[in-house]
Structure formats: C-alpha cells, structure tokens
Amino acid sequence: MTSSPTGITYCKCLCVVICSLPTLLIPPAMRAALLIQRWYRQYVARLEMRRRCTWNIFQSIEYAGEQDQIKLYNFFGYLMDHFTPASSERNLISHIFRENNICHNVDWERYFCYKSIEVPELYSGPHLSFPITCSNAAELVEAFKNKQQLHSRYVLQLLGETWRLLRILPNISQISTCHNKEITICGDLHGHLEDLLLVFYKNGLPSSEKPYVFNGDFVDRGKDSLEILLILFSFLLVYPNDVHLNRGNHEDHIVNLRYGFTKEVLGKYRLHGKKILKLLQKIFSWLPLATVIDHKVLVLHGGISDTTDLHLISRVDRHKYVSALRPPKRKRQNRSGMTDSDLEDDDPTAKSVDSSRRRVHSLTHSSSTGTRHEVQRRSLQGLNNRVTCSVEEELKERRRQAGLSQSYGDLRNSLTNSDSDPDPDSGELLESYGDEWKQIVDMLWSDPMPQDGCVPNEVRGGGCYWGPDVTEEVLRRHNLTLLIRSHECKQEGYEFCHNRRVLTIFSASNYYEVGSNRGAYIRMGPDLVPHFIQYQANRATRALTLRQSVGRTERSALRALREKLFAHKSDLISSFQEYDPENTGLISLGHWAGAMEAVLRLGLPWRVLRSQLVGDTLDGMLDYHLWFRELAITEPNTELSNASLLETMYKHHSNLETIFRIIDTDNSGLISFEEFRQTWKLLSSHLQTEISDEAISDLAVSIDFNKDGSIDINEFMEAFRLVGGDLLQNEVP
Amino acid sequence: MAEDKESAEAIVSEVHKKIRAAFDVFDHEFNKTVDVREIGTIIRSLGCFPNEGELHDAIAEIEEEEPTGYIRFEKFLPTMTKVLMERKFRPIPEDLMLQAFEVLDKQKKGHLELEELTKYMTQEGEPFTQEEMEEMLSAAMDPDKNLIFYKDFVSMMTVDDPR
C-alpha cells in the first residue's frame, strides 16, 4: 500500500529551504510540482482510509455471521435439554445430536463402498487407480484446472483411502527440515482453487523433495472446496510423510451447513452427495490438529490460549470431536462390550433412536459467552445408562481405533481421565472432558490480540483472544520459538504480531472481493526463518490500479452493508425515532451514527463511513425515511405483504438457511411444507419473536411448491434475497 | 449570546467526534494511540491538504517530548481541532490543479510525457518516492501511449471525491 512519507523520514533537502521562501520567489514549475504532490498525497490518504474501512466492514460482517452460527447452535443445544423427546421441534434437530448404537468401522466401510458404482463409458474425467501414484495426483490437478469433475466412484474411493490413512496419524505431526529440505506452509484456501493452482505453479507440486503443510480451512465460501480436498488428499496418500494437513474450524460439518460446502457437494454430486458428506465428516474429525517443525515451530489453524497444553492434546481421541461446536458424548457400550467409534452419527444399519437416554432439566439457558461451559455440562448430564464392561476390552478397542502410535500407557491415562468414573456429577470427569474440548476449540478458533491476557472470543463466539504474554508463556513452556497460524484474512497475505513470535499466513487471495487482498505462502529451511511469497489470483486484478481495486472492493462491502441496513430497517427507524421525539423525520448525523451502532453492533466507524452511506443533508440533519429509500436495495418481487416477516427473513437469512439444511435430513435440498412450518417455529423460538401460523401460511401461499408439495431450499433462499444495487452517485469508471 | 455559545459548543463537539472516529480507525490496540506513520493519513482523511513540511511540523507539535513512535489521542485532539476550526490546509480547487499541470506542460500539448512528469514529481518540490510515482502513473497514464492526459486525470480524481 502506498502511503506518503512521514515527517520523521522527511529528508530536509534544498527544496525545504526554497519552500519556506515567500511564494513569489519560488519558480513556477516547483510551485506547480508542490501543488500536485500535495493534492495527490491527500488523495492517496483518502484511499487508505477507505480501504481500511472497507476491510473493517467485511471483517465485522464475517465475524458477526460466525457468532450468529454459534448462537444458533447453542440454541439447539438448549432445545435438546429442555424439551421432552416427544416435542416436534426437538425431533426435527435431534438427529444432529443423536447417539446411535452399533457402529463399527466395518459397517461404515460397507456403507461407503464405491464398488457398486459404475463409471460410464461416456465419462471423460480422470480415472484413478489405487494405490494412487504421483502422476495420478498430477493428473487430478490438471483435470480440475480444466474444470472437469471426478466421478463419484473415485471420490468415494479416494476419500475411503484417506480416512484409513488419517486414522493412523497422530494428533500432532512432527516434521523436520533435515537434508536441507525447505518446507512450504499454506494458510486458508476456502475453496479458492485458482489460488492453490497458483501456489503449485509458483512453488511446484508436493513431493518428498518439496514437503507441504496445509493449515486448515480448505473448504467453505469458495466454489471449489471439494476439488481442493481431493487434490490435497491425493497428495497426502502419495506422500504421507511429506504432506501434512491441519484441521481448521471450517473442517466441521455444522459450519459447512452455513458456509456453502454442504451445498456445493450436494450440487455437484446429486446421487452420492450425502454419502460423500458423511465420509467427509469422519475425515474431518480425523484430521491432525497441529504440526511441529524441528521441535521449534508450531503450526496450527486458529491459535492458543493460556491453558494450551500440547502434551494433553497429543493424547486426546481427536476423532471424538466431530464438530468443534459440540462436545462429544461419553462412550456407550452395547451388549457385546464393544464401544462405538463414532457417536452421534446416522447409523445406516440401525435406525432407532436410543430411547434410554434421559435428559435432566437442570440448567437454564445462559448467554452466548458463558455457554461453552454450560454446553459441556449439558452433554454430560443424563448419560446414566451404561453397560459396564471390562476395562481391558475397552482399552483393546480404543487401541485398535486410535492406531498403533499410541502406547498402552497413553491409552490408560486417557481412559482414567475420561471414562472410568461412571458418576456424571463427578467434578473430575467434568473437567477433563471440558479440558480436552476447550483445548481443541481454542486451537481452531482463537485470535491474537495486542493486549496481554486471555479472554473469551465473543466476536466469533468460540475460542479466545490471547495476548503476547500468553504467547511467550506457551512457547517457553514447550520450548518453541515461533507460532504459525491462519484463520484471519490479511491484506498482504501474512502478518507478524506479538514481537514476531506469532505469524499469520492466509492463502486465499481476493477473499472478500476481487482485489481485496493478496494471498501468501511460507518457505522455511533449516534456519527456520520464514520467507514469504505473495500472489493474487485472477489476472484482471493485477491490472487494477490501487484506486480501482479499492473502489471495487469498497463498492462490494458497501453493498453488503446496505443490505444489512435495509434488513434492520424497523429496528433502525425505532432507534432514529428515539432521537426525534417530535417526529420531524430528521435527525442529526451524530445521532445517526449512535443509532447505527446501537442497532447493528458491528463496531464500525460510522462517522467515517457516513460520506459513503449518506447523501445530502439539510443543515447537517438527515431525513431518515428518504435515506432508506435511497439505499437502492431491490426487494424481492413477492406478493407477501407481511413486512415484518420479510424483514425477519432478510435479517436472519443465514440462520434460516442453516436450519433448513439441518432439517433436510436426507440432504435432498427439498423440504415439506410441514418441515417448512417447523423451521419457522424454531427460528421464532430462537429469536424470541412471535411468528404466527397465519403469517407462515401467507408466506407459503406466496412461494412455489414443487409438484409433490415440497419446497426447494435453494430456490426459496434466492427468491427472498435482498439485492443491493450500486448507488448512482458514486459510480466510478 | 447564550444561543451562540451553545451552537459553538455543539460544533466543537461534532468536530471532536469526527476526529475521534478517524483516529479510531487506526487505533489497532484500542488504547487511544496510533502509529506516528499513520498520522498523515488521518489528518488528510479529515479533509486537509497539508504538504509534507506542514505535516512534519504538525507531528512535531503532537509528538511526545521523547518520541515513542506513537501519538496519543489526548495530544492529537487539541491540535487537530484547531486545524479544522481554523480551516488550515485548505483543499485545492480543481481549476488550480489544472493550472498546475498546464505550467508543467510548457509546450501546451494538452498532455505530459511519462519522463516529463516523472522528472518533475521525483526531483522537484517535495519529491515522490518511487512507489508513489508508480502508483500515480498507474492511475494517470495511458499505458499504450505513455502519456498523461491531465485534464481527464484531474476530473476523474475530483469526481471520485466523496464529500
């Protein structure tokens, strides 16, 4: 980013002396030059301010969305606890919490079997053979570059092999830069295939000479998440000692429901999408949690907290944590004494819900930030019914599942900590479960902050904010020198903080919008000094000037922001009216800024953004009704007259979609009218607002049902989406 | 009289809030300080057009006795308020900008050559850094002809200005 030279680096040359002379004595050419320089620097500063604000907008909307998601999820947890099994609302969502009975890996293997899937002659995509070779993997990269799609048979086969491999990998991979190998480390990719291809182009494909670490968040948001996974997994299979994948917070099926990955897979694989998603769910839970280079550099996705303990983490059963948003249930044992390896999953063979699980009505629903501990306790209550069996058998089974890398001693320890005490109220039991879960959530969700200390990350709703003192302590405790993490988008693709002891690396360029940021990757040799390579995918962006790129990103951010403003119209108007007791329709700009923050809580610099959001004012007073009209938001063309219902839909667009997808248990993309009605009931419960049956019926009348009386989720969401147009006055060529 | 005083206070209060808002955008640690290197951006974003020398003087006034590399809001506010109330560092009107370019365009061609403009901007006045020069050229220059049609450039930059 260009910024003007500052006073402190200002070089006092002859020009300064001349400048301080009376104007007439300065030669005209120099006067002209001075003027142009002054004018241009002013312009650049303005651009920088706009760029910074645009960034704030995107980031705050993004994090608010994450917070929303977690709140929604906590709400479901609350439902599970407080509603009887007979309640219809609870049943709608119970399947995402449901335990099942018998579920061995053998049964799963049968379910995921690809052998019966035939590849038709007409198929022109790549053919894979197993064990997969490096030319296969390279072929896959080429195929995806040419926009081909891998046949579902090969997808399932590849994923199956990946799953088998991941199960024997440890929680924390240890790698070394021996033989003068340089290691390449990539951050978030988020479905941006063009960025991965660019990295491979610039840096070369993974191989034993070219080891890679991919630091999580491979999926969601971008449109080629699955292709990225398939590429990474194929290289993992070919070079298991040289390709390392760390789990990110988006490697989580609950998060995927909201952020697009689920939708992508179902869209690309209509017949087998559901199976693919199920297998991926297992794969995600088996992804390693961190990588350590030369015992000195720790690489993980989110971050750390003041309680981070790598020794504890290396001992957990990481696959228990299918979703970081939900702590695991205790293991249950069926009659034969074998334990489940995968709880809470849909069992393809046994369909009945376990009726012996009773919930205790104990806790009141707490606020979003305190919820993590509440949720822990919630899940551990009521797990009373267990068939006891020998500790030996339990150990044997766990060893089989956990893989050979764990020693008997390790297993024994983890068993003592978690399962041996049958009393659910025992504090010790609570804590060790709680401990493990907290460690994992912290690793995947935390962000660094400039101040010392460690506080809950309320902006995202998960993990914590940790300070430089925590970095020092945790690094010291483990004898490490550097923490490399991802999780946050950075303008230049990377950023140091905490006295250069923490390094953020982000590999998805143009993340918010074309031109918004560069991506980067790290090359690191035995000296453990990181070297950065930056890039920006999409040839068009490189040709954009700073001005154009800021302008474009800014228009996009402002559009997103205006849509949000419009969605909150009635709350905003009430807030404005509090400042306008005489109902003149006018408020001051200062009050406007105050109201905006009070309602939206995005922490945005409203006064600075004002010039972009507000047109003309009368003597510094804003006509707020007129302002709403001028926001230039196109509402969907609908006969629905219920304005407040519409507004709920705009405001809670993502939540609504998430609930739909959860309810759509067979992942067909369709729900029945009854399910539709139940969705609204759930949403109104969560929001604690009233949505009448009549309003829902009106809504139903206004939408198109399929012939069989079902609603297509995608169509519905698109039909009721707000569309922000560009404001005419700020149109820049 | 009382009314005037009230409205004067209201104006100052608004000015303070404006300054605070701009300052906060760069206060990354939420501790009411900003990196001194961002002060120029903040001052300019508030609508002022200081030259480098004036900026340097302003910073000297705002900095601590022993410079820490950071500027505190308590020191920034009074100086900046004065700047805004006294309307120092006024904006440059479009026609004056045009005249400035015309002065450099000795042959009155209606455009400037790449080398001409570069020479002036990097050698005269308060010279541009190479980065600044490249950025201006990418915005101002017609890449096929390597010429700067300054009249269009000035209009374009002025339109861009969100007030």
Boltz contact constraints between the chains, C-beta under 6 A:
constraints:
  - contact:
      token1: [A, 2]
      token2: [B, 131]
      max_distance: 6.0
  - contact:
      token1: [A, 2]
      token2: [B, 132]
      max_distance: 6.0
  - contact:
      token1: [A, 2]
      token2: [B, 135]
      max_distance: 6.0
  - contact:
      token1: [A, 4]
      token2: [B, 40]
      max_distance: 6.0
  - contact:
      token1: [A, 6]
      token2: [B, 37]
      max_distance: 6.0
  - contact:
      token1: [A, 6]
      token2: [B, 40]
      max_distance: 6.0
  - contact:
      token1: [A, 7]
      token2: [B, 55]
      max_distance: 6.0
  - contact:
      token1: [A, 7]
      token2: [B, 56]
      max_distance: 6.0
  - contact:
      token1: [A, 7]
      token2: [B, 59]
      max_distance: 6.0
  - contact:
      token1: [A, 10]
      token2: [B, 52]
      max_distance: 6.0
  - contact:
      token1: [A, 10]
      token2: [B, 56]
      max_distance: 6.0
  - contact:
      token1: [A, 19]
      token2: [B, 53]
      max_distance: 6.0
  - contact:
      token1: [A, 28]
      token2: [B, 103]
      max_distance: 6.0
  - contact:
      token1: [A, 30]
      token2: [B, 124]
      max_distance: 6.0
  - contact:
      token1: [A, 30]
      token2: [B, 125]
      max_distance: 6.0
  - contact:
      token1: [A, 32]
      token2: [B, 100]
      max_distance: 6.0
  - contact:
      token1: [A, 32]
      token2: [B, 103]
      max_distance: 6.0
  - contact:
      token1: [A, 32]
      token2: [B, 104]
      max_distance: 6.0
  - contact:
      token1: [A, 33]
      token2: [B, 120]
      max_distance: 6.0
  - contact:
      token1: [A, 33]
      token2: [B, 124]
      max_distance: 6.0
  - contact:
      token1: [A, 33]
      token2: [B, 125]
      max_distance: 6.0
  - contact:
      token1: [A, 34]
      token2: [B, 125]
      max_distance: 6.0
  - contact:
      token1: [A, 35]
      token2: [B, 100]
      max_distance: 6.0
  - contact:
      token1: [A, 36]
      token2: [B, 100]
      max_distance: 6.0
  - contact:
      token1: [A, 37]
      token2: [B, 125]
      max_distance: 6.0
  - contact:
      token1: [A, 37]
      token2: [B, 126]
      max_distance: 6.0
  - contact:
      token1: [A, 38]
      token2: [B, 49]
      max_distance: 6.0
  - contact:
      token1: [A, 38]
      token2: [B, 51]
      max_distance: 6.0
  - contact:
      token1: [A, 39]
      token2: [B, 92]
      max_distance: 6.0
  - contact:
      token1: [A, 39]
      token2: [B, 97]
      max_distance: 6.0
  - contact:
      token1: [A, 40]
      token2: [B, 136]
      max_distance: 6.0
  - contact:
      token1: [A, 42]
      token2: [B, 44]
      max_distance: 6.0
  - contact:
      token1: [A, 42]
      token2: [B, 49]
      max_distance: 6.0
  - contact:
      token1: [A, 43]
      token2: [B, 157]
      max_distance: 6.0
  - contact:
      token1: [A, 45]
      token2: [B, 41]
      max_distance: 6.0
  - contact:
      token1: [A, 45]
      token2: [B, 44]
      max_distance: 6.0
  - contact:
      token1: [A, 45]
      token2: [B, 45]
      max_distance: 6.0
  - contact:
      token1: [A, 46]
      token2: [B, 45]
      max_distance: 6.0
  - contact:
      token1: [A, 48]
      token2: [B, 41]
      max_distance: 6.0
  - contact:
      token1: [A, 49]
      token2: [B, 45]
      max_distance: 6.0
  - contact:
      token1: [A, 52]
      token2: [B, 25]
      max_distance: 6.0
  - contact:
      token1: [A, 450]
      token2: [B, 29]
      max_distance: 6.0
  - contact:
      token1: [A, 545]
      token2: [B, 138]
      max_distance: 6.0
  - contact:
      token1: [A, 545]
      token2: [B, 139]
      max_distance: 6.0
  - contact:
      token1: [A, 546]
      token2: [B, 135]
      max_distance: 6.0
  - contact:
      token1: [A, 547]
      token2: [B, 139]
      max_distance: 6.0
  - contact:
      token1: [A, 605]
      token2: [B, 21]
      max_distance: 6.0
  - contact:
      token1: [A, 605]
      token2: [B, 24]
      max_distance: 6.0
  - contact:
      token1: [A, 605]
      token2: [B, 25]
      max_distance: 6.0
  - contact:
      token1: [A, 607]
      token2: [B, 18]
      max_distance: 6.0
  - contact:
      token1: [A, 607]
      token2: [B, 21]
      max_distance: 6.0
  - contact:
      token1: [A, 608]
      token2: [B, 21]
      max_distance: 6.0
  - contact:
      token1: [A, 608]
      token2: [B, 22]
      max_distance: 6.0
  - contact:
      token1: [A, 608]
      token2: [B, 25]
      max_distance: 6.0
  - contact:
      token1: [A, 611]
      token2: [B, 162]
      max_distance: 6.0
  - contact:
      token1: [A, 612]
      token2: [B, 162]
      max_distance: 6.0
  - contact:
      token1: [A, 732]
      token2: [B, 160]
      max_distance: 6.0
